[in-house]
Amino acid sequence: MSVTSADRQKCAALKQKDSVPEHVNLTAEQQELLHDMRVSLKQMKRGELLPARETLREIDLELEAEDNARTSDA
């Protein structure tokens, strides 16, 4: 997937203003989610996180291993 100029403009706008506009009222859960997303984005930019596909692949492998363990125990 390629980054379009519109995506670049959105990113630039977000960089200029790292906070939510004052007129937007967020719940505590929404604020926490927004914070977590910002932290994850910074980690991703630093190369500290796996891409989503690799993360999902690892989760699938773990779930499969758990299923196999349950099957062999039964």
Backbone as numpy.savetxt, mean C-alpha at the origin, in Angstrom:
# Nx Ny Nz CAx CAy CAz Cx Cy Cz
2.66 -1.28 -16.39 1.82 -0.12 -16.39 2.71 1.12 -16.39
2.46 2.02 -17.29 3.29 3.21 -17.37 2.62 4.37 -16.64
3.46 5.30 -16.23 2.97 6.48 -15.53 2.65 7.55 -16.57
1.44 8.07 -16.50 1.03 9.10 -17.45 1.38 10.47 -16.90
1.29 11.47 -17.77 1.58 12.82 -17.31 0.55 13.28 -16.29
-0.68 12.79 -16.42 -1.71 13.13 -15.43 -1.33 12.58 -14.06
-0.78 11.34 -14.04 -0.33 10.75 -12.79 0.81 11.57 -12.19
1.71 12.00 -13.04 2.84 12.81 -12.56 2.34 14.13 -11.97
1.34 14.72 -12.61 0.78 15.98 -12.11 0.11 15.77 -10.76
-0.61 14.65 -10.61 -1.25 14.36 -9.33 -0.20 14.17 -8.24
0.87 13.46 -8.58 1.93 13.24 -7.60 2.59 14.55 -7.21
2.83 15.40 -8.19 3.43 16.70 -7.91 2.53 17.53 -7.01
1.24 17.49 -7.27 0.29 18.24 -6.44 0.29 17.71 -5.01
0.37 16.39 -4.87 0.40 15.81 -3.53 1.68 16.16 -2.80
2.79 16.21 -3.52 4.05 16.57 -2.90 4.02 18.01 -2.38
3.37 18.89 -3.14 3.30 20.28 -2.74 2.50 20.44 -1.45
1.47 19.65 -1.30 0.63 19.75 -0.12 0.45 18.36 0.45
1.19 18.07 1.53 1.21 16.73 2.10 0.05 16.49 3.05
-0.79 17.47 3.26 -1.90 17.27 4.19 -3.23 17.32 3.46
-4.25 16.88 4.15 -5.60 16.88 3.61 -6.13 18.31 3.71
-6.86 18.78 2.70 -7.45 20.12 2.79 -8.28 20.27 4.06
-8.28 21.46 4.62 -8.95 21.69 5.90 -10.45 21.43 5.84
-11.07 21.63 4.70 -12.52 21.45 4.60 -12.94 19.98 4.55
-11.98 19.08 4.47 -12.29 17.65 4.43 -12.19 17.10 5.85
-13.31 16.61 6.36 -13.33 16.02 7.70 -13.19 14.51 7.57
-12.13 13.98 8.14 -11.88 12.55 8.08 -12.12 11.92 9.44
-12.62 10.69 9.41 -12.76 9.95 10.66 -11.37 9.52 11.12
-11.29 9.06 12.35 -10.00 8.60 12.88 -9.46 7.44 12.04
-10.36 6.57 11.59 -9.95 5.43 10.77 -9.40 5.90 9.42
-10.06 6.90 8.83 -9.60 7.43 7.55 -8.25 8.11 7.70
-8.06 8.84 8.80 -6.78 9.50 9.05 -5.67 8.48 9.22
-5.97 7.39 9.93 -4.99 6.34 10.13 -4.62 5.67 8.81
-5.64 5.40 7.99 -5.39 4.80 6.68 -4.53 5.72 5.82
-4.86 6.99 5.81 -4.09 7.96 5.03 -2.64 8.01 5.50
-2.45 8.00 6.81 -1.09 8.00 7.35 -0.33 6.74 6.92
-1.00 5.58 7.05 -0.36 4.31 6.66 0.01 4.31 5.18
-0.87 4.86 4.35 -0.59 4.92 2.92 0.61 5.81 2.63
0.72 6.91 3.33 1.86 7.81 3.13 3.16 7.14 3.56
3.11 6.45 4.69 4.31 5.74 5.17 4.70 4.66 4.17
3.72 3.91 3.67 4.00 2.85 2.70 4.58 3.41 1.41
4.05 4.53 0.97 4.56 5.16 -0.24 6.02 5.58 -0.08
6.33 6.15 1.07 7.73 6.55 1.33 8.63 5.33 1.37
8.17 4.24 2.01 8.96 3.01 2.06 9.15 2.44 0.67
8.10 2.47 -0.14 8.20 1.94 -1.50 9.21 2.75 -2.31
9.19 4.06 -2.17 10.13 4.91 -2.90 11.57 4.62 -2.50
11.76 4.24 -1.23 13.11 3.91 -0.75 13.49 2.48 -1.08
12.56 1.72 -1.67 12.85 0.34 -2.04 12.77 -0.63 -0.87
12.07 -0.25 0.19 11.98 -1.09 1.38 10.83 -2.08 1.33
9.92 -1.95 0.38 8.77 -2.83 0.30 8.80 -3.67 -0.96
8.15 -4.82 -0.90 8.00 -5.66 -2.09 6.86 -5.12 -2.94
6.95 -5.31 -4.25 5.81 -4.97 -5.09 4.60 -5.81 -4.70
3.41 -5.32 -4.98 2.17 -5.98 -4.57 2.10 -7.42 -5.07
2.50 -7.65 -6.31 2.43 -9.02 -6.86 3.29 -9.98 -6.06
4.49 -9.55 -5.69 5.37 -10.42 -4.92 4.81 -10.66 -3.52
4.24 -9.64 -2.93 3.64 -9.79 -1.61 2.48 -10.76 -1.66
1.60 -10.62 -2.67 0.48 -11.53 -2.81 0.94 -12.96 -3.07
2.01 -13.10 -3.85 2.55 -14.43 -4.13 3.04 -15.08 -2.82
3.71 -14.29 -1.98 4.19 -14.82 -0.70 3.03 -15.21 0.20
1.98 -14.40 0.23 0.79 -14.72 1.03 0.17 -16.01 0.53
0.03 -16.15 -0.79 -0.54 -17.38 -1.36 0.29 -18.59 -0.98
1.62 -18.47 -1.02 2.48 -19.59 -0.66 2.32 -19.95 0.81
2.21 -18.95 1.68 2.02 -19.21 3.10 0.68 -19.91 3.36
-0.38 -19.42 2.70 -1.69 -20.05 2.86 -1.70 -21.48 2.35
-1.02 -21.71 1.23 -0.93 -23.06 0.68 -0.17 -23.98 1.63
0.91 -23.45 2.22 1.69 -24.26 3.17 0.85 -24.60 4.40
0.06 -23.63 4.87 -0.82 -23.89 6.02 -1.86 -24.96 5.67
-2.44 -24.86 4.48 -3.42 -25.86 4.03 -2.78 -27.24 3.96
-1.58 -27.30 3.41 -0.87 -28.58 3.29 -0.57 -29.17 4.68
-0.21 -28.30 5.62 0.09 -28.76 6.98 -1.17 -29.31 7.64
-2.30 -28.62 7.44 -3.57 -29.08 8.02 -3.99 -30.41 7.39
-3.80 -30.55 6.09 -4.17 -31.77 5.38 -3.33 -32.95 5.84
-2.03 -32.71 6.02 -1.14 -33.81 6.42 -1.35 -34.18 7.89
-1.84 -33.24 8.72 -2.13 -33.53 10.12 -3.41 -34.32 10.30
-4.31 -34.20 9.36 -5.63 -34.85 9.50 -5.60 -36.33 9.25
